[in-house]
């Protein structure tokens, strides 16, 4: 995928993207296989999880309250990480890095006249895959503290999410959001949503439609309140049994509308409890999670937040 994407950057590439020409399997995912390195004492690349970078200024701003950040910890400071920032069109720079005996952490330089996704795809296509890549949400760091956060969130999600789903990236850096805590939460949430790094309960909810058999929003909120501390557990909330089970992806447990006012519960893709009255279905879901050994009590801090 990255190879073809990169070649498309060249107008004269003359690539025919007819289906029979596609050389990759669009139904499988494989992360680019970089080599593991250590940066500031933290493993990065290889089998390591995708790391979260921050700037020195943001690190300094949160250093006194790291405990309050909970799961949203900054891990590596970009300025002292030794990352090599290059223009992916610079063949000399690419060749120099590819010739190096040791794996290098590489990223795209700020301020380039390239879209973020194209720039990183091009970098990934030209770089020897053993070199880990640091992704950025934007190539021009925000200088405006009044930037609409929704725009920042959508841009970061589209850019980082697309690249991570391509299998590109060993670390991420949010540059579009100035607020230190907000930028860290955004980084972790993009990683969670793209399945790259699960640090909290993962929910898959259907968009709802005319077939939905319960109030999807309020029900999902109740399920989140009961299970939001179950790090790594995937729960699907589906409005009906017509299409819901097929849309649950690889959820561990499913809460699915079976009939008006009745809920069916699933373990994986297998229905195990039927026609539970809606009023008690969240409790039964919790029981099911306990039966399968995936339950633990919420830490005091989270429990207090949930009941506040
Ligand atoms: S799972 Fe059922 S209720 Fe939800 S969007 Fe699909 S068809 Fe509609």
Boltz pocket constraint, residues with backbone or C-beta under 6 A from the ligand:
constraints:
  - pocket:
      binder: B
      contacts: [[A, 206], [A, 207], [A, 208], [A, 209], [A, 210], [A, 211], [A, 212], [A, 213], [A, 238], [A, 239], [A, 240], [A, 241], [A, 242], [A, 243], [A, 244], [A, 245], [A, 247]]
      max_distance: 6.0
